[in-house]
């Protein structure tokens, strides 16, 4: 008998995750969706606290994200970046002028002693975002990329400064052993009718969330279905270096490999129609999962919810 899905909790990071979250937010009633966002990418740039994945999700839900890039703000300018370069700085991390306002407020509020989760809630409120967006943790947890050519790099150094070109030897999630879930995270998992792993990079965006041990345990002990939405179509990454990095880590970047990577955590896998014949380790559903427009995101989210009711 089909289940009724009233509350959904999604794990998300990056542009792909934000786009599915947008679709889910469009088809679910207000207040029904909670998003647990990756903070492994967070860092300080010139002393400013930047939370790239949280902001990407927040801007997307607010309808102000850059429509092509998926990250940053639409119609933003980079006068500040230009001035930094005039001073002789490299200016490798392209924060827009309006985007900087978000990061300045976050930095000031952190200095005042506010938690990242409280700050994120306040920023979302001021942008009119009704979806509940939670950082995975309020504690420092940083994804470090060990490379063959450049040694160990902070995530943004690897991903932005070096344009994810160095060969990845290993990933380290610094601080994970001490990190605890942010307030509301475990409750959102335990009270959900459906859990969703968004089409984010499994090792760069989802694994940092799972490295917070109580979160992984809560998913493993779930009483409701958890569905993964494929980050690859016909063997290629929809966004970014998913296939490249998984291969360099000797992980199988195929659909079957990703379903094995999430072994014990998922009960279904939503894949593209081009991959409907590919065997995976859990029940699958094939649909058009290319999320390049808001209409496609809404359609894919509606199909995911309808299918999940039968799991």
C-alpha positions in Angstrom: 0.0 0.0 0.0 1.5 3.4 -1.0 2.8 5.5 1.9 1.9 9.2 2.4 5.0 11.4 2.3 4.5 14.5 4.5 8.1 15.3 5.6 11.3 14.9 3.5 14.9 15.3 4.6 17.5 15.7 1.9 21.3 15.6 2.1 22.8 18.1 -0.3 25.9 19.9 -1.5 26.9 21.8 -4.6 25.0 22.8 -7.6 23.4 19.4 -8.4 22.1 19.0 -4.9 20.7 22.6 -4.8 18.8 22.0 -8.1 17.0 18.9 -6.8 16.3 20.7 -3.5 14.6 23.5 -5.6 12.4 20.9 -7.3 11.5 19.3 -4.0 10.7 22.7 -2.4 8.4 23.5 -5.3 6.3 20.3 -5.1 6.2 19.9 -1.3 4.0 22.0 1.0 5.8 24.8 2.9 7.6 23.4 5.9 7.7 19.8 4.6 11.3 19.9 3.4 14.5 20.0 5.5 17.9 20.1 3.9 21.1 19.0 5.6 23.9 20.9 3.8 27.6 20.1 3.5 30.0 22.3 5.3 33.2 20.4 4.5 33.8 23.1 1.9 33.7 26.0 4.4 36.8 28.1 4.8 38.2 31.5 5.6 39.2 33.8 2.7 41.0 36.9 3.8 39.5 36.2 7.2 35.9 36.1 5.8 33.8 33.0 6.7 32.6 31.4 3.5 30.0 28.5 3.4 29.8 27.8 -0.4 27.4 24.8 -0.3 25.0 26.3 2.2 24.9 29.5 0.2 24.4 27.7 -3.1 21.3 26.0 -1.6 20.1 29.1 0.0 20.4 31.3 -3.1 18.8 28.6 -5.2 15.8 28.4 -2.9 15.5 32.2 -2.8 15.5 32.3 -6.6 18.5 34.6 -6.8 21.3 32.1 -7.8 23.2 32.7 -10.9 21.2 30.8 -13.6 24.1 29.4 -15.5 26.7 28.8 -12.9 24.3 27.6 -10.3 26.5 29.2 -7.6 26.8 32.8 -6.6 24.2 35.5 -7.3 22.6 36.5 -10.6 23.6 39.9 -11.8 26.4 40.1 -9.3 29.5 42.2 -10.0 33.2 41.7 -9.1 34.5 45.2 -8.5 36.0 44.1 -5.2 37.8 41.2 -6.9 39.1 43.6 -9.5 40.5 45.9 -6.9 42.2 43.0 -5.1 43.9 42.1 -8.4 44.9 45.8 -8.8 46.7 45.5 -5.4 48.6 42.5 -6.9 46.5 39.7 -5.2 45.8 36.6 -7.2 42.1 36.8 -6.7 41.6 33.2 -7.4 38.3 32.8 -5.4 35.6 34.7 -7.2 33.3 36.1 -4.5 30.9 38.6 -6.0 30.2 42.0 -4.4 26.7 41.1 -3.3 27.7 37.6 -2.3 30.3 39.2 0.0 27.5 40.8 2.0 26.3 37.3 3.0 29.8 36.3 4.0 30.5 39.5 5.9 27.3 39.0 8.0 28.2 35.4 8.7 31.7 36.4 9.8 30.4 39.2 12.2 27.8 36.9 13.6 30.2 34.1 14.2 32.5 36.5 16.0 29.6 37.5 18.2 29.3 33.8 19.3 26.3 32.8 17.2 26.3 29.2 15.8 26.5 28.4 12.1 23.0 26.8 12.2 21.5 29.9 13.9 23.2 32.2 11.3 22.0 30.0 8.4 18.4 30.1 9.7 18.5 33.9 10.0 20.0 34.4 6.6 17.3 32.1 5.1 14.6 34.0 7.0 15.8 37.4 5.6 15.8 36.0 2.1 12.3 34.6 2.5 13.4 31.0 2.2 10.8 28.8 3.8 12.7 25.5 3.5 14.6 24.5 6.6 18.3 24.5 5.8 20.6 23.0 8.4 24.4 22.8 8.3 25.5 19.2 9.0 27.5 20.4 12.0 28.3 23.6 13.8 31.8 22.3 14.5 34.8 22.7 12.2 35.0 19.9 9.7 37.1 20.5 6.6 37.6 18.3 3.5 41.3 18.1 2.7 42.4 16.8 -0.6 45.7 14.9 -0.8 47.1 15.1 -4.3 50.0 13.6 -6.2 51.3 16.8 -7.6 50.5 19.4 -5.0 50.4 17.6 -1.6 47.5 18.2 0.7 45.2 21.0 -0.3 42.3 22.6 1.4 39.2 21.9 -0.6 38.7 25.3 -2.2 42.4 25.4 -3.1 42.0 22.1 -5.0 38.6 22.7 -6.5 38.8 26.4 -7.4 42.4 27.5 -7.4 43.7 24.4 -9.1 40.5 23.8 -11.0 40.3 20.2 -9.7 43.1 19.1 -12.0 45.6 17.6 -9.6 45.4 13.8 -9.2 43.6 12.9 -6.0 45.4 10.4 -3.8 43.2 10.5 -0.7 40.5 12.6 1.0 40.7 13.6 4.6 37.8 15.0 6.6 39.6 17.0 9.2 37.7 17.4 12.5 35.1 14.7 11.7 36.0 12.7 14.7 35.0 15.6 17.0 32.1 16.9 15.0 28.5 16.5 16.3 25.3 17.1 14.3 23.9 20.6 14.3 20.7 21.1 16.3 17.7 19.6 14.5 19.7 17.4 12.1 19.1 14.0 13.8 15.5 14.9 14.5 14.9 15.7 10.9 16.2 12.3 9.9 14.3 10.4 12.5 11.0 12.2 11.8 11.1 12.2 8.0 8.8 10.1 5.9 11.4 10.0 3.2 15.2 10.6 3.1 16.9 11.7 -0.1 20.5 11.8 -1.1 20.7 14.5 -3.7 22.8 14.3 -7.0 25.8 15.7 -5.3 29.4 14.4 -5.5 29.4 11.3 -3.3 32.9 11.8 -1.9 33.2 15.6 -1.9 29.6 16.7 -0.9 27.8 13.7 0.7 30.7 11.9 2.4 31.6 14.9 4.6 28.0 14.8 6.0 28.2 11.0 6.6 31.6 11.5 8.4 29.6 13.0 11.3 29.2 9.6 12.8 25.7 10.1 14.4 24.3 11.2 11.1 25.6 8.0 9.4 24.1 5.9 12.2 20.8 7.7 12.0 20.6 6.9 8.3 21.7 3.3 8.8 19.0 2.9 11.5 16.3 4.6 9.4 12.7 3.4 9.6 11.7 5.0 6.3 13.1 4.7 2.7 16.2 6.6 1.6 16.5 7.3 -2.1 19.6 8.4 -3.9 19.3 10.6 -7.0 22.1 9.8 -9.5 24.9 12.3 -10.0 25.9 10.7 -13.4 24.1 10.2 -16.7 25.4 7.6 -19.2 28.7 7.4 -17.4 29.5 11.1 -17.2 29.1 13.5 -14.2 26.2 15.9 -14.5 28.2 18.5 -12.7 31.9 18.6 -11.8 34.6 16.0 -11.3 32.6 13.1 -9.8 33.8 10.4 -12.2 37.4 11.7 -12.3 37.9 11.8 -8.5 36.2 8.4 -7.9 38.5 6.8 -10.4 41.5 8.4 -8.9 40.5 7.0 -5.5 40.0 3.5 -7.1 36.3 3.7 -6.6 33.8 2.6 -9.2 32.1 5.7 -10.7 29.4 3.7 -12.4 25.8 3.6 -11.2 26.4 0.2 -9.8 29.5 1.5 -8.0 27.7 4.5 -6.5 24.9 2.3 -5.3 27.5 0.1 -3.6 29.2 3.2 -2.2 25.9 4.0 -0.4 25.4 0.3 0.6 23.2 0.1 3.7 22.1 3.7 3.4 19.7 3.6 0.5 16.6 1.7 -0.6 16.2 3.0 -4.1 18.1 4.8 -6.8 16.6 7.3 -9.3 18.6 7.2 -12.6 18.3 8.7 -16.0 16.3 7.0 -18.8 19.6 6.5 -20.6 20.7 4.2 -17.8 17.5 2.2 -17.3 19.2 -1.0 -18.3 22.1 -0.6 -15.9 22.0 -3.0 -12.9 22.3 -1.5 -9.5 22.1 -3.0 -6.0 18.7 -1.5 -5.0 15.4 -0.9 -6.8 15.7 1.8 -9.4 13.4 4.2 -11.2 14.3 5.8 -14.6 13.3 9.3 -15.6 14.7 12.4 -17.2 17.1 13.6 -14.4 18.8 16.4 -16.3 18.0 19.4 -14.0 18.9 22.3 -16.2 15.6 24.2 -15.8 13.2 24.8 -12.9 10.5 22.9 -14.8 12.6 19.8 -15.1 13.6 20.0 -11.4 10.0 20.2 -10.4 9.0 17.3 -12.6 11.9 15.1 -11.5 11.1 15.9 -7.8 7.4 15.0 -8.3 8.4 11.7 -10.0 10.8 10.9 -7.2 8.2 11.5 -4.5 5.5 9.5 -6.4 7.8 6.5 -6.9 9.1 6.6 -3.3 5.6 6.2 -2.0 5.7 2.6 -3.2 9.0 1.6 -1.6 
